[in-house]
Amino acid sequence: MVEVLAVIRAVERKFGQLFEYQVIRDYEMSDKYFGLVFASFQDSASLSRVPYDGIEMAVSVPFATVEDQPGGVGWDDIAPFLEAKGHDPTFTGRLPTKKEARLKKGDRMVYFRVGHAKKQLETAPSATLRLDTQTQRQNAIDFLEWGRTLPLKPIRADRPIAEEDLFEDSTLDNVRLRAALRYASQALGVRNPHEIYPEDEANVNEAHTEIPGGSSQRPGHPTATLNASHHPTFRKSLDEPQGGEETCKGKGEHSGNTTIQLLRERLDAASRLRKHLERR
């Protein structure tokens, strides 16, 4: 697409500003384009500058544009070609000589031919209609997949992005891109790849929660806690009156020997339960 925009701007500088243009996709491979562009000029004077037999031209494109770079073509690659151009009498667009081609080591040359079309360019009404829901959804999915490759520092999902931030100086980097990614993710009901959600922070906090006994719970390593007092056998040993307990209560005394005896019996019950569980 960078090459197409470079060709469009070169044509405008050579002949005059365009009114519209169409780039035709390959019918068998929809992600590819035909090497053919149809365009119409804003005025007849521009069209009259195009030789009837056509003319061969060339334009240089920065070689730094690499198609297989992460995320594909970026904004910096197309920014120089986004603004429409007017007719420039000093611009030739001629084919460079071999010597000139060797001097432009940082650029690559795109060669093309401009000629008259057999019929007037017309934009089909369907191309200007509102996209159907399925197409809009697929566009949002593709946009998020592209956005996933961008090296953006994650921000909190509850951080507001006000409308004035989109048109004024903002402390947030790439604020318009972030706003578009948030809108697409919310429309699809999926997670934004460059935002941190409250549940993410909760999981991090839970991963560092200390467990009694000095151990630390880690994500993906469930920890079972045994509360022996809930086991039927141990519960029964606690609920049943122990030797000397009724006598102690009846006399209203709290004998130290009786208390120690009760503790010993309960510890013995816990020990028997632990051995029973180990044998199982």
C-alpha positions as CSV (number, residue, x, y, z in Angstrom):
1,M,0.0,0.0,0.0
2,V,2.9,2.4,0.6
3,E,3.9,2.0,-3.1
4,V,0.3,2.7,-4.2
5,L,0.2,5.9,-2.2
6,A,3.6,7.0,-3.5
7,V,2.4,6.4,-7.1
8,I,-0.8,8.4,-6.5
9,R,1.1,11.4,-5.1
10,A,3.6,11.3,-8.0
11,V,0.7,11.3,-10.5
12,E,-0.8,14.3,-8.7
13,R,2.4,16.3,-8.8
14,K,2.9,15.5,-12.5
15,F,-0.6,16.1,-13.8
16,G,-2.9,17.5,-11.0
17,Q,-4.9,16.5,-7.9
18,L,-7.1,13.4,-8.1
19,F,-10.8,13.3,-7.2
20,E,-10.8,9.6,-6.4
21,Y,-9.0,6.4,-7.1
22,Q,-9.6,2.7,-6.8
23,V,-7.2,-0.1,-6.0
24,I,-8.4,-3.4,-7.2
25,R,-7.9,-6.5,-5.0
26,D,-6.9,-9.9,-6.4
27,Y,-10.1,-12.0,-6.7
28,E,-8.2,-15.2,-5.7
29,M,-6.1,-13.7,-2.9
30,S,-8.0,-11.0,-1.2
31,D,-5.0,-9.9,0.9
32,K,-3.2,-9.0,-2.4
33,Y,-3.7,-6.2,-4.9
34,F,-3.6,-6.1,-8.7
35,G,-0.9,-3.9,-10.1
36,L,-3.6,-1.6,-11.5
37,V,-5.1,1.6,-10.2
38,F,-8.0,3.5,-11.6
39,A,-8.2,7.2,-10.9
40,S,-10.1,10.4,-11.9
41,F,-8.8,14.0,-11.8
42,Q,-10.6,16.9,-10.3
43,D,-10.5,18.9,-13.5
44,S,-10.2,18.2,-17.2
45,A,-7.0,20.3,-17.5
46,S,-5.2,17.7,-15.4
47,L,-6.4,14.9,-17.7
48,S,-5.2,16.8,-20.8
49,R,-1.7,16.8,-19.4
50,V,-1.6,13.0,-19.7
51,P,-0.2,12.0,-23.1
52,Y,-2.7,10.0,-25.2
53,D,-0.2,7.2,-25.7
54,G,0.6,7.1,-22.0
55,I,3.9,7.9,-20.2
56,E,6.3,5.8,-18.1
57,M,7.2,7.3,-14.7
58,A,9.2,6.3,-11.6
59,V,9.0,7.3,-8.0
60,S,11.3,6.5,-5.1
61,V,10.0,4.9,-1.9
62,P,12.0,4.7,1.3
63,F,13.7,1.3,1.5
64,A,13.1,1.2,5.2
65,T,9.5,0.1,4.6
66,V,9.6,-3.6,5.2
67,E,6.5,-5.6,4.5
68,D,7.3,-8.4,7.0
69,Q,8.0,-6.0,9.9
70,P,5.9,-6.7,13.1
71,G,2.4,-5.4,12.5
72,G,3.0,-4.7,8.8
73,V,3.1,-1.2,7.4
74,G,3.0,1.5,10.1
75,W,1.9,5.1,10.3
76,D,5.4,6.4,9.9
77,D,5.6,4.5,6.5
78,I,2.5,6.1,5.0
79,A,2.6,9.5,6.7
80,P,4.6,11.2,3.9
81,F,2.0,10.2,1.3
82,L,-1.3,11.0,3.1
83,E,-1.5,14.6,2.0
84,A,-2.9,15.3,-1.5
85,K,-0.6,17.1,-3.9
86,G,-1.3,19.7,-6.6
87,H,0.3,20.1,-10.0
88,D,4.0,20.8,-9.8
89,P,5.5,22.0,-13.2
90,T,9.0,21.3,-11.9
91,F,8.3,17.7,-11.1
92,T,9.3,15.3,-14.0
93,G,8.8,11.9,-12.5
94,R,11.1,10.6,-15.3
95,L,12.9,7.3,-15.2
96,P,16.2,7.7,-13.4
97,T,19.5,6.9,-15.1
98,K,21.6,4.0,-13.9
99,K,23.9,6.4,-12.2
100,E,21.1,8.1,-10.4
101,A,19.6,4.8,-9.3
102,R,22.9,3.7,-7.8
103,L,23.1,7.0,-5.8
104,K,19.7,6.4,-4.2
105,K,20.9,3.4,-2.0
106,G,18.4,4.3,0.7
107,D,15.4,4.2,-1.6
108,R,13.9,1.8,-4.0
109,M,12.4,2.8,-7.3
110,V,8.8,2.0,-8.3
111,Y,8.2,2.0,-12.1
112,F,4.7,2.5,-13.5
113,R,2.8,3.7,-16.6
114,V,0.0,6.3,-16.7
115,G,-2.5,6.3,-19.6
116,H,-6.1,7.1,-20.5
117,A,-8.8,4.6,-19.4
118,K,-11.4,3.4,-21.9
119,K,-14.3,4.5,-19.7
120,Q,-15.0,7.0,-17.0
121,L,-14.4,5.9,-13.4
122,E,-17.5,5.4,-11.4
123,T,-17.7,4.4,-7.7
124,A,-20.3,1.7,-7.2
125,P,-23.1,2.6,-4.6
126,S,-22.3,-0.5,-2.6
127,A,-18.8,0.9,-1.9
128,T,-20.3,3.9,-0.1
129,L,-23.0,2.1,1.9
130,R,-22.7,1.3,5.6
131,L,-20.9,-1.9,6.3
132,D,-22.9,-4.8,7.5
133,T,-22.5,-6.1,11.1
134,Q,-20.5,-9.1,10.1
135,T,-18.0,-7.0,8.2
136,Q,-17.7,-4.5,11.0
137,R,-17.1,-7.3,13.5
138,Q,-14.4,-8.8,11.3
139,N,-12.7,-5.4,10.9
140,A,-12.6,-5.0,14.7
141,I,-11.1,-8.5,15.1
142,D,-8.5,-7.8,12.5
143,F,-7.7,-4.4,14.1
144,L,-7.2,-6.0,17.5
145,E,-5.0,-8.7,16.1
146,W,-2.9,-6.0,14.5
147,G,-2.9,-4.0,17.7
148,R,-1.6,-7.0,19.6
149,T,1.7,-6.8,17.8
150,L,2.3,-3.1,18.9
151,P,4.9,-2.5,21.6
152,L,2.6,-0.5,23.9
153,K,3.1,-0.4,27.7
154,P,-0.1,-1.9,29.3
155,I,-2.3,0.6,31.2
156,R,-5.1,0.0,33.7
157,A,-8.4,-0.8,32.0
158,D,-10.3,1.6,34.4
159,R,-8.1,4.5,33.4
160,P,-10.4,7.0,31.7
161,I,-9.6,8.4,28.2
162,A,-11.5,11.7,27.9
163,E,-12.6,13.1,24.6
164,E,-10.4,16.1,25.0
165,D,-7.4,13.8,25.4
166,L,-7.9,12.8,21.7
167,F,-7.5,16.3,20.4
168,E,-5.2,17.9,22.9
169,D,-1.9,17.1,24.5
170,S,-2.3,14.0,26.6
171,T,0.1,12.4,29.2
172,L,-0.8,9.1,27.7
173,D,1.2,7.9,24.8
174,N,-0.6,6.9,21.5
175,V,-3.8,8.0,23.1
176,R,-5.9,7.8,19.9
177,L,-4.7,4.4,19.1
178,R,-5.4,3.2,22.7
179,A,-8.9,4.7,22.5
180,A,-9.6,2.8,19.3
181,L,-8.3,-0.5,20.7
182,R,-10.4,0.0,23.8
183,Y,-13.5,0.7,21.7
184,A,-12.9,-2.4,19.5
185,S,-12.4,-4.7,22.5
186,Q,-15.5,-3.4,24.3
187,A,-17.6,-3.7,21.1
188,L,-16.4,-7.4,20.7
189,G,-16.7,-8.1,24.4
190,V,-13.1,-9.3,24.6
191,R,-9.9,-8.3,26.5
192,N,-7.8,-5.4,25.3
193,P,-4.2,-6.8,24.9
194,H,-2.7,-3.6,26.2
195,E,-4.8,-3.1,29.3
196,I,-4.6,-4.6,32.8
197,Y,-7.9,-5.6,34.4
198,P,-8.9,-5.6,38.1
199,E,-9.0,-9.4,38.1
200,D,-5.4,-9.5,36.9
201,E,-4.2,-7.5,39.9
202,A,-6.3,-9.7,42.2
203,N,-4.6,-12.8,40.8
204,V,-1.2,-11.2,41.4
205,N,-2.1,-10.3,45.0
206,E,-3.5,-13.8,45.6
207,A,-0.3,-15.4,44.3
208,H,1.6,-13.7,47.1
209,T,-0.8,-14.4,49.9
210,E,1.0,-16.1,52.8
211,I,-0.4,-19.4,54.0
212,P,-0.1,-20.3,57.8
213,G,3.0,-22.3,58.3
214,G,5.3,-20.0,56.3
215,S,4.5,-21.3,52.8
216,S,3.4,-19.1,50.0
217,Q,0.6,-20.0,47.5
218,R,1.7,-19.9,43.9
219,P,-0.5,-19.7,40.8
220,G,-1.2,-23.1,39.3
221,H,-0.2,-24.9,42.6
222,P,-3.4,-25.5,44.6
223,T,-2.9,-25.9,48.4
224,A,-5.1,-28.1,50.5
225,T,-5.7,-27.1,54.1
226,L,-6.6,-29.9,56.5
227,N,-8.8,-28.8,59.4
228,A,-8.9,-31.8,61.6
229,S,-11.6,-30.4,63.8
230,H,-14.0,-30.8,61.0
231,H,-13.3,-34.6,60.6
232,P,-16.1,-36.7,62.1
233,T,-13.8,-38.8,64.2
234,F,-11.9,-35.9,65.7
235,R,-15.2,-33.9,66.1
236,K,-16.6,-36.7,68.1
237,S,-13.6,-36.8,70.4
238,L,-14.1,-33.1,71.1
239,D,-17.8,-33.3,71.7
240,E,-17.9,-36.3,74.0
241,P,-17.3,-35.7,77.7
242,Q,-13.8,-36.7,78.7
243,G,-12.8,-38.4,81.9
244,G,-13.1,-36.0,84.9
245,E,-14.8,-33.3,82.9
246,E,-18.3,-33.8,84.4
247,T,-16.8,-33.8,87.9
248,C,-14.9,-30.7,87.2
249,K,-18.0,-28.9,85.9
250,G,-20.2,-30.2,88.7
251,K,-17.9,-28.8,91.4
252,G,-17.3,-25.6,89.5
253,E,-13.5,-26.1,89.7
254,H,-10.9,-25.7,87.0
255,S,-8.3,-28.2,88.0
256,G,-5.0,-27.9,86.2
257,N,-4.5,-31.6,86.1
258,T,-8.0,-32.1,84.6
259,T,-7.3,-29.5,81.9
260,I,-4.0,-31.1,81.0
261,Q,-5.6,-34.5,80.8
262,L,-8.3,-33.2,78.4
263,L,-5.6,-31.6,76.1
264,R,-3.7,-34.9,76.1
265,E,-6.7,-36.9,75.1
266,R,-7.6,-34.5,72.3
267,L,-4.0,-34.5,71.1
268,D,-4.1,-38.3,71.1
269,A,-7.3,-38.2,69.0
270,A,-5.7,-35.9,66.5
271,S,-2.6,-38.1,66.3
272,R,-4.8,-41.2,65.7
273,L,-6.7,-39.3,63.0
274,R,-3.4,-38.2,61.3
275,K,-2.1,-41.8,61.2
276,H,-5.5,-43.0,59.9
277,L,-5.3,-40.5,57.0
278,E,-1.7,-41.4,56.2
279,R,-2.6,-45.1,55.9
280,R,-5.4,-44.1,53.4
